[in-house]
Amino acid sequence: MAKLSSINKNERRKKLVKQYAGKYAKLKAVAADESLDESERLIARLKMAELPRNANPTRVRNRCATTGRPRGYYRKFGLNRIELRDKGNKGLIPGLTKSSW
């Protein structure tokens, strides 16, 4: 089980990303638009820099839904490798079967 503080910090980041998503997307589109004047693009980049650091989507870490473990994360299931194997062996994940050869 991951530290509760790490899990909570990540949840706060998710909330901030969601809050600033629209503003961040608009500024990013302006900054990437090469048809605009260079000064307008620079202003957009500066405004992006003024946003809270944790409003950037890349700051959010994928974590296991049950344990909060950040490593070995499978996006399709939202679980880490250890939980995926445990739940798969118990038959709790539909369509997942244990391979044997």
C-alpha positions in Angstrom: 0.0 0.0 0.0 1.3 3.4 -1.0 1.6 6.2 1.5 -1.7 7.9 2.0 -0.1 11.3 1.6 1.1 10.4 -1.9 -2.3 9.1 -2.9 -4.0 12.3 -1.6 -1.5 14.5 -3.3 -2.2 12.9 -6.6 -5.9 13.3 -6.1 -5.4 17.0 -5.5 -3.4 17.2 -8.7 -6.2 15.5 -10.6 -8.7 18.0 -9.2 -6.5 20.9 -10.2 -6.0 19.5 -13.7 -9.7 19.2 -14.1 -10.3 22.7 -12.9 -7.8 24.3 -15.3 -8.3 22.0 -18.2 -10.2 24.4 -20.4 -7.9 27.4 -19.8 -4.8 25.2 -20.3 -6.1 23.8 -23.6 -6.9 27.2 -25.0 -3.5 28.6 -24.1 -1.7 25.6 -25.4 -3.6 25.8 -28.7 -2.6 29.5 -29.0 1.1 28.8 -28.1 1.3 26.0 -30.7 -0.5 27.9 -33.5 2.3 28.9 -35.9 0.0 31.1 -38.0 -0.1 33.6 -35.1 2.4 36.4 -34.4 5.4 35.3 -32.2 4.6 37.9 -29.5 1.0 36.5 -29.1 2.4 33.0 -28.8 4.9 34.2 -26.2 2.2 35.9 -24.2 0.2 32.6 -24.2 3.3 30.7 -23.0 3.8 33.2 -20.2 0.2 32.9 -19.1 0.6 29.1 -19.1 3.6 29.6 -16.8 1.4 31.6 -14.4 -1.0 28.7 -13.9 -0.4 26.5 -10.9 2.3 23.9 -11.5 0.1 21.0 -10.6 -2.5 22.2 -13.2 -0.3 20.5 -15.9 -1.7 17.1 -16.8 1.8 15.6 -16.9 2.1 16.0 -13.2 -0.6 13.4 -12.5 0.7 9.9 -11.8 -1.1 6.8 -12.8 -1.8 4.7 -9.6 -3.4 1.4 -8.8 -7.1 1.9 -7.8 -6.9 -0.5 -4.9 -3.4 -0.1 -3.4 -2.1 3.2 -4.9 1.1 1.7 -6.2 2.6 3.8 -8.9 4.7 1.2 -10.6 3.6 -1.6 -12.9 0.3 0.1 -13.8 -2.0 -1.3 -16.5 -4.2 1.4 -17.9 -6.7 -1.0 -19.3 -7.6 -2.3 -15.8 -6.5 0.6 -13.6 -4.5 -1.8 -11.5 -0.9 -2.6 -10.9 0.7 -5.9 -12.0 0.4 -7.6 -8.5 -3.3 -6.7 -8.0 -4.0 -7.7 -11.6 -2.5 -11.1 -11.1 -4.3 -11.6 -7.7 -7.7 -10.6 -9.0 -7.2 -12.4 -12.3 -6.4 -15.7 -10.5 -9.5 -15.2 -8.3 -11.7 -14.7 -11.4 -12.7 -11.1 -10.4 -11.7 -9.6 -13.8 -14.1 -10.6 -16.7 -12.3 -11.9 -19.8 -9.0 -12.3 -18.1 -7.6 -15.9 -17.8 -4.4 -17.2 -16.4 -2.1 -18.4 -19.2 -0.5 -21.8 -18.9 1.6 -23.7 -21.3 
